[in-house]
Amino acid sequence: MKIRTSLAVVRAALDARAAGASYVEMGRLAGVECTTARKWVLFAATQPEGWPTPADIAAQAAEDKAKAQKRARNAARARSYAKRRYLAGGAPLMVSSLGTARRLQALAALGWTTIDLAPLLGVSPSRVGHMTTGMYGQVFRSTAARVAAVYDELSMQVPVDPEETQRYLVKVHERQRKMALAKGYAPPLAWDDDQLDDPKARPAVEWRPRPPTRVEVLEEIDDEAGTVVDACARLKVSRKALERWCLRHGLNELYSRLVARANPDRPGASEHLRTAS
């Protein structure tokens, strides 16, 4: 049974009934119909003795107080919204979050993390993450303006990871760039700034970076004085498979240098690959 009346009133009515009061007198005392008072008596018979207890009454009072405070906060928020709407000349205070999400995604593609952006926007890192993913369909106009200002300031700056830092902070910006690329976040140069808020606008078609070819990877490892072990680990192939591939593509000398670095003390390590049988 759902009782909407204060349990303190119910307790007083039940005490009156125990003292010999009729249902009519109970109803008059509690301010309810006599049929409601009768339902209380029947319901009390199914509950533990002494219901409602002082603890039940205190719990209900605390719950009612919390609900009243929530209603007061909501009313204050509504008054604040109406006031700001009036001061804004009647313009809507909420705008689409599309442009905000695109700007934050573009900054993420450059490597800016939520921890970097949170103090600039005056919100928590989790809130930045929610706005980046477009969780909110709308944002306050003031929030969209702050994001746009930060975007204008950072859109041409690429954050650089320090050479030495705490372990859990190593290459955080590089990791952010990889995560943004995996999620399909377009960088600032892929967008026309005037179209970021246009739902019909799309980023440039060729904005995704081209993955390096196997030859480019091997040449980069060679320039960095890497070994054949580094090449196999980066390309995720076996040493025998890499050897055969280099033989087929005329990269004998490059492969020989990688092998020589891996076994500098081995006789003949600097010689070219044997001719494929």
Stockholm file with secondary structure:
# STOCKHOLM 1.0

chainA/1-277         MKIRTSLAVVRAALDARAAGASYVEMGRLAGVECTTARKWVLFAATQPEGWPTPADIAAQAAEDKAKAQKRARNAARARSYAKRRYLAGGAPLMVSSLGTARRLQALAALGWTTIDLAPLLGVSPSRVGHMTTGMYGQVFRSTAARVAAVYDELSMQVPVDPEETQRYLVKVHERQRKMALAKGYAPPLAWDDDQLDDPKARPAVEWRPRPPTRVEVLEEIDDEAGTVVDACARLKVSRKALERWCLRHGLNELYSRLVARANPDRPGASEHLRTAS
#=GR chainA/1-277 SS CCCCSCHHHHHHHHHHHHTTCCHHHHHHHHTSCHHHHHHHHHHHHTSCTTCSCHHHHHHHHHHHHHHHHHHHHHHHHHHHHHHHHHHTTTCCSEEESHHHHHHHHHHHHHTCCHHHHHHHHTSCHHHHHHHHHTCSSEEEHHHHHHHHHHHHHHTTCCCCCCSSCCGGGTTHHHHHHHHHHHHTCCCGGGSCGGGTTCTTCCCCGGGSCCCCCHHHHHHHHHHTTCCHHHHHHHHTCCHHHHHHHHHHTTCHHHHHHHHHHHCTTSTTTTSCCCCCC
#=GC SS_cons         CCCCSCHHHHHHHHHHHHTTCCHHHHHHHHTSCHHHHHHHHHHHHTSCTTCSCHHHHHHHHHHHHHHHHHHHHHHHHHHHHHHHHHHTTTCCSEEESHHHHHHHHHHHHHTCCHHHHHHHHTSCHHHHHHHHHTCSSEEEHHHHHHHHHHHHHHTTCCCCCCSSCCGGGTTHHHHHHHHHHHHTCCCGGGSCGGGTTCTTCCCCGGGSCCCCCHHHHHHHHHHTTCCHHHHHHHHTCCHHHHHHHHHHTTCHHHHHHHHHHHCTTSTTTTSCCCCCC
//
